[in-house]
Amino acid sequence: TTGSSEIITIDFTMEEAPTAYVQIIHNSADELVEVVDIYADGEIVLENVGFRQATPFLEVPAGVDLDLVITPAGEGIEVGVGPITVNFDVDETYIVVAAGIVSDAGYDPAEPFGLFVFDMGRMEAEDPGNTDVLVFHGSTDAPTVSVWETAVVDGEIIPDFSFGDFAGYLELATMDYILEIRDETGVDVVAAYQAPLETLELHGEALVVLASGFLAPENNSDGPAFGLFVALAEGGDLIALPLFDPNVIHTPEDAEILLYPNPARNELNIVSGEVMREIRVLDMLGQVVYVASPEDSQHQINVNNLKDGVYFVQVLTEKGFTTRKIQITK
């Protein structure tokens, strides 16, 4: 993946022209388009958008046909894919996901590359007490599946879900969920993931959750493995949902993890009732700004190099992942 890639946004608006709002998410796991530039009507509008990255919501021309071309970064429009013509309605909000395969060989199955458009996008939840979650099936070698939730709903939430499908927004109470990806019959579990909406304090947020990568990387140029990833409305690197293992305890509220001081000014101390295998600090864009493997029950982080703001601290112990929210204030 290209987690260190920086999205460079170029002016995408036309003076005094009617506009719409669009978030673009790069979810094509084809290595040929790992980092891309995007052209509109022959002019470059976005540079260096990496796989598993999202733009913030951009204001774009509406009511006119736009011919979009996607090209490997720095290669020029002549070698791009497209044009793909889109036309956005005035003042509406869209989610656009780039997914599928560009290469002529090395991928099986090779679902063709395209831009998948959801025309009822949201920048925030309809109800500030909920978290609205739009789900997209973007894994080219994953079959038709169903999605089940087993911690709160305890039932099927998305049936007959195939590549290229949007499931529409799930308006969820902001709680911690467990999502199971099952086969089409709902019997066999392919994988299970934690979705800790309450722990991450995502009240009022609108998110996009994408099935991404390959179930069989060995059949797909040893590309990135399958997972569920989250795009926030403000864009940035997609955030991986942690796997759920039913053989370990996943109760963040019971985990003996203490972070202090909070807000932190110079140092952040982390104390755990269990040995901490890994610690990660993520910023609000989902970018990992610190990682350590202490193999200890205590750890101290020097935060002098971090900017003021809100961060998420993920701690892995034998009980699973625990996520805590902290504030850094200098």
C-alpha positions as CSV (number, residue, x, y, z in Angstrom):
1,T,0.0,0.0,0.0
2,T,1.0,3.7,-0.2
3,G,0.2,4.9,3.3
4,S,2.9,7.5,3.1
5,S,1.6,9.0,-0.1
6,E,0.5,12.7,0.2
7,I,-2.7,13.7,-1.7
8,I,-2.1,16.9,-3.5
9,T,-5.4,18.7,-4.3
10,I,-5.6,21.1,-7.2
11,D,-8.4,23.6,-7.8
12,F,-11.4,21.5,-9.0
13,T,-13.9,24.4,-9.2
14,M,-15.1,26.7,-11.9
15,E,-15.6,30.3,-11.0
16,E,-19.3,31.1,-10.3
17,A,-20.3,27.7,-11.8
18,P,-22.9,25.5,-10.1
19,T,-21.1,22.8,-8.0
20,A,-21.6,19.5,-6.2
21,Y,-19.6,17.8,-3.5
22,V,-17.6,14.7,-4.2
23,Q,-15.3,12.4,-2.1
24,I,-13.0,10.2,-4.2
25,I,-11.7,6.9,-2.7
26,H,-8.9,5.0,-4.4
27,N,-9.6,1.3,-3.8
28,S,-8.0,-0.4,-6.9
29,A,-5.5,-3.0,-5.6
30,D,-3.9,-3.3,-9.1
31,E,-0.2,-2.4,-8.6
32,L,-0.2,-0.6,-12.0
33,V,-2.3,2.2,-10.4
34,E,-1.0,2.1,-6.9
35,V,-0.6,5.9,-7.0
36,V,-2.6,7.9,-9.5
37,D,-3.2,11.3,-11.0
38,I,-6.8,12.3,-12.0
39,Y,-7.6,14.4,-15.0
40,A,-10.9,16.2,-15.7
41,D,-11.5,17.4,-19.3
42,G,-7.8,17.1,-20.1
43,E,-6.6,19.1,-17.0
44,I,-5.0,17.5,-14.0
45,V,-7.1,18.0,-10.9
46,L,-5.6,15.5,-8.4
47,E,-2.1,14.3,-8.0
48,N,-0.5,11.4,-6.1
49,V,-3.7,9.7,-4.8
50,G,-2.5,6.4,-3.2
51,F,-4.2,3.1,-2.9
52,R,-6.5,3.1,0.2
53,Q,-6.6,6.8,0.4
54,A,-9.5,9.2,0.2
55,T,-9.8,12.8,-0.6
56,P,-11.9,15.2,1.5
57,F,-15.1,16.3,0.0
58,L,-14.3,18.4,-3.0
59,E,-16.4,21.1,-4.6
60,V,-16.6,20.2,-8.3
61,P,-18.5,21.5,-11.4
62,A,-22.1,20.3,-11.6
63,G,-24.6,20.0,-14.4
64,V,-22.0,19.4,-17.1
65,D,-20.3,16.3,-18.4
66,L,-16.8,15.8,-17.0
67,D,-14.5,13.4,-18.8
68,L,-12.3,11.8,-16.1
69,V,-9.0,10.0,-16.9
70,I,-7.1,8.0,-14.3
71,T,-3.4,7.5,-14.9
72,P,-0.4,6.2,-13.0
73,A,1.2,9.1,-11.1
74,G,3.5,11.2,-13.3
75,E,2.9,9.2,-16.4
76,G,0.7,11.7,-18.3
77,I,-2.8,11.5,-19.6
78,E,-1.8,9.6,-22.7
79,V,-1.4,6.3,-20.8
80,G,-4.5,6.8,-18.6
81,V,-7.7,4.8,-18.2
82,G,-10.8,6.5,-19.6
83,P,-12.3,8.9,-20.3
84,I,-15.0,8.0,-17.9
85,T,-17.8,10.5,-18.2
86,V,-19.7,11.7,-15.0
87,N,-22.3,14.4,-14.5
88,F,-23.1,15.6,-11.0
89,D,-26.3,17.3,-9.9
90,V,-26.1,20.8,-8.5
91,D,-25.6,20.9,-4.7
92,E,-25.7,17.1,-4.3
93,T,-23.1,15.0,-2.4
94,Y,-21.4,12.0,-4.0
95,I,-19.1,9.2,-3.0
96,V,-16.9,7.9,-5.9
97,V,-14.8,4.8,-5.5
98,A,-12.1,3.7,-8.0
99,A,-12.0,-0.1,-8.0
100,G,-11.1,-3.0,-10.3
101,I,-8.3,-4.2,-12.4
102,V,-6.4,-2.3,-15.1
103,S,-3.6,-4.8,-16.0
104,D,-4.0,-7.2,-18.9
105,A,-2.5,-10.1,-16.9
106,G,-1.6,-11.2,-13.3
107,Y,-5.1,-11.0,-11.8
108,D,-7.8,-13.6,-11.5
109,P,-10.6,-12.7,-11.7
110,A,-9.9,-9.4,-13.4
111,E,-13.0,-7.4,-12.7
112,P,-12.6,-4.3,-15.0
113,F,-11.6,-1.0,-13.5
114,G,-14.3,1.6,-13.1
115,L,-15.6,4.5,-11.0
116,F,-18.5,3.5,-8.8
117,V,-20.7,6.4,-7.9
118,F,-23.1,6.7,-4.9
119,D,-25.3,9.7,-5.4
120,M,-26.7,10.2,-1.9
121,G,-23.4,10.7,0.0
122,R,-23.3,12.3,3.4
123,M,-20.7,14.4,5.1
124,E,-22.1,13.7,8.6
125,A,-24.7,11.5,10.2
126,E,-28.4,12.4,9.8
127,D,-28.8,12.0,13.6
128,P,-25.9,13.3,15.6
129,G,-26.3,10.5,18.1
130,N,-25.7,7.9,15.4
131,T,-22.9,6.9,13.1
132,D,-24.0,6.5,9.4
133,V,-22.0,3.8,7.6
134,L,-22.0,3.3,3.8
135,V,-20.6,-0.1,2.8
136,F,-18.9,-0.8,-0.6
137,H,-17.8,-4.2,-1.9
138,G,-14.5,-3.5,-3.7
139,S,-12.6,-6.8,-3.5
140,T,-12.3,-8.2,-7.0
141,D,-11.8,-11.8,-6.1
142,A,-14.3,-12.0,-3.2
143,P,-17.6,-13.7,-4.2
144,T,-21.1,-12.5,-3.4
145,V,-21.2,-12.4,0.3
146,S,-23.5,-11.4,3.2
147,V,-22.6,-9.2,6.2
148,W,-23.7,-10.1,9.7
149,E,-23.4,-8.2,13.0
150,T,-23.1,-10.4,16.1
151,A,-22.5,-8.1,19.1
152,V,-25.6,-5.8,19.0
153,V,-27.9,-6.6,16.1
154,D,-27.2,-10.4,16.1
155,G,-28.3,-10.9,12.6
156,E,-27.8,-10.2,8.9
157,I,-27.5,-6.6,7.9
158,I,-26.4,-6.8,4.2
159,P,-27.6,-9.7,2.0
160,D,-26.4,-10.6,-1.6
161,F,-23.4,-8.2,-1.6
162,S,-21.3,-8.4,-4.8
163,F,-18.3,-6.5,-6.3
164,G,-19.2,-3.0,-7.2
165,D,-22.2,-2.8,-4.9
166,F,-23.0,-0.1,-2.4
167,A,-25.2,-1.3,0.5
168,G,-26.6,2.2,1.3
169,Y,-26.2,3.9,4.6
170,L,-26.6,1.9,7.8
171,E,-27.8,4.4,10.4
172,L,-26.2,2.8,13.5
173,A,-26.4,3.7,17.1
174,T,-22.8,4.6,18.0
175,M,-21.8,1.4,19.7
176,D,-19.0,-1.2,19.3
177,Y,-19.9,-3.8,16.7
178,I,-18.6,-7.1,15.4
179,L,-19.0,-7.6,11.6
180,E,-18.8,-11.0,10.1
181,I,-18.3,-11.5,6.3
182,R,-20.1,-14.7,5.4
183,D,-20.8,-16.6,2.2
184,E,-23.9,-15.9,0.3
185,T,-25.9,-18.5,2.3
186,G,-24.9,-16.8,5.6
187,V,-23.5,-20.1,6.9
188,D,-19.7,-20.0,6.5
189,V,-17.7,-17.1,8.1
190,V,-15.0,-15.7,5.8
191,A,-13.6,-13.2,8.3
192,A,-14.8,-11.2,11.3
193,Y,-13.8,-7.6,12.2
194,Q,-14.2,-5.2,15.1
195,A,-16.0,-1.9,14.4
196,P,-15.5,0.1,17.6
197,L,-17.7,3.1,16.8
198,E,-18.3,4.0,20.4
199,T,-14.7,3.5,21.6
200,L,-13.5,5.8,18.8
201,E,-16.2,8.4,19.7
202,L,-17.6,8.5,16.2
203,H,-20.9,10.1,17.2
204,G,-22.4,12.1,14.3
205,E,-19.9,10.9,11.7
206,A,-20.6,9.5,8.3
207,L,-18.2,6.8,7.2
208,V,-17.5,4.6,4.2
209,V,-16.4,1.0,4.9
210,L,-14.8,-0.7,2.0
211,A,-14.0,-4.4,1.3
212,S,-10.5,-4.1,-0.1
213,G,-7.7,-6.2,-1.3
214,F,-7.6,-9.9,-2.3
215,L,-8.8,-13.1,-0.6
216,A,-6.1,-14.9,-2.7
217,P,-3.2,-12.6,-3.2
218,E,-1.2,-15.5,-4.8
219,N,-3.6,-15.3,-7.7
220,N,-3.4,-11.6,-7.9
221,S,0.3,-10.6,-8.3
222,D,0.8,-11.1,-4.6
223,G,-1.2,-7.9,-4.0
224,P,-2.6,-6.6,-0.7
225,A,-4.6,-9.0,1.4
226,F,-8.4,-8.7,2.0
227,G,-9.6,-6.4,4.8
228,L,-12.3,-3.9,5.8
229,F,-11.1,-0.3,5.7
230,V,-12.8,2.9,6.8
231,A,-12.8,6.3,4.9
232,L,-13.5,9.3,7.1
233,A,-15.3,12.4,5.7
234,E,-12.1,14.5,6.1
235,G,-10.2,12.0,3.9
236,G,-6.7,10.7,4.3
237,D,-5.4,7.1,4.6
238,L,-8.1,4.5,5.1
239,I,-8.2,3.0,8.6
240,A,-8.0,-0.8,8.8
241,L,-10.6,-2.5,11.0
242,P,-8.9,-5.0,13.3
243,L,-9.7,-8.6,13.0
244,F,-12.0,-10.2,15.6
245,D,-10.9,-13.5,17.1
246,P,-13.6,-15.3,19.0
247,N,-11.0,-17.2,21.0
248,V,-9.8,-14.0,22.8
249,I,-11.6,-11.4,24.8
250,H,-12.5,-8.2,23.0
251,T,-14.0,-6.0,25.7
252,P,-12.2,-2.6,25.5
253,E,-14.2,-1.2,28.3
254,D,-12.8,-3.9,30.6
255,A,-9.2,-3.7,29.5
256,E,-6.9,-2.3,32.1
257,I,-5.3,0.4,30.0
258,L,-4.4,3.8,31.6
259,L,-3.2,6.8,29.6
260,Y,-1.9,9.9,31.4
261,P,-1.8,12.8,31.4
262,N,-4.7,13.5,29.0
263,P,-4.3,16.1,27.5
264,A,-0.6,15.3,27.1
265,R,1.9,18.1,26.7
266,N,5.4,16.5,26.6
267,E,5.1,12.8,27.5
268,L,2.2,10.3,27.4
269,N,2.4,7.4,29.8
270,I,0.7,4.1,29.0
271,V,0.2,1.5,31.8
272,S,-1.5,-1.9,31.1
273,G,-2.6,-4.8,33.2
274,E,-1.3,-7.0,30.4
275,V,1.9,-7.1,28.5
276,M,1.6,-4.7,25.5
277,R,2.6,-6.3,22.3
278,E,2.1,-3.3,20.1
279,I,1.2,0.4,20.4
280,R,0.1,2.6,17.6
281,V,-0.8,6.3,17.6
282,L,-3.0,7.5,14.7
283,D,-4.0,11.0,13.8
284,M,-7.6,12.1,12.8
285,L,-6.8,11.2,9.2
286,G,-5.9,7.6,10.2
287,Q,-2.2,8.1,9.5
288,V,0.1,6.1,11.9
289,V,2.4,8.7,13.5
290,Y,4.0,6.4,16.1
291,V,4.4,2.7,16.5
292,A,6.3,0.6,19.1
293,S,6.5,-3.0,20.3
294,P,7.3,-2.6,24.0
295,E,6.6,-6.2,25.3
296,D,6.1,-4.6,28.6
297,S,3.2,-3.3,30.8
298,Q,4.5,0.3,30.8
299,H,5.6,2.6,28.1
300,Q,6.2,6.3,27.6
301,I,5.9,8.3,24.4
302,N,7.5,11.6,23.8
303,V,4.8,13.7,22.0
304,N,6.9,16.9,21.5
305,N,7.1,16.1,17.7
306,L,3.3,15.7,17.4
307,K,1.0,18.6,16.5
308,D,-1.8,19.7,18.8
309,G,-5.0,17.8,18.2
310,V,-6.9,14.6,18.8
311,Y,-5.2,11.2,18.4
312,F,-6.2,7.5,18.8
313,V,-4.0,5.2,20.7
314,Q,-4.3,1.5,19.8
315,V,-2.9,-1.0,22.2
316,L,-2.6,-4.8,21.5
317,T,-2.4,-7.2,24.4
318,E,-3.4,-10.9,24.6
319,K,-7.0,-9.7,25.2
320,G,-7.0,-8.1,21.8
321,F,-7.1,-4.5,20.6
322,T,-8.0,-1.5,22.9
323,T,-8.4,2.0,21.4
324,R,-8.3,5.1,23.5
325,K,-8.7,8.8,22.4
326,I,-6.2,11.4,23.7
327,Q,-5.7,15.1,23.3
328,I,-2.2,16.6,22.7
329,T,-2.0,20.3,23.8
330,K,1.4,22.1,23.9
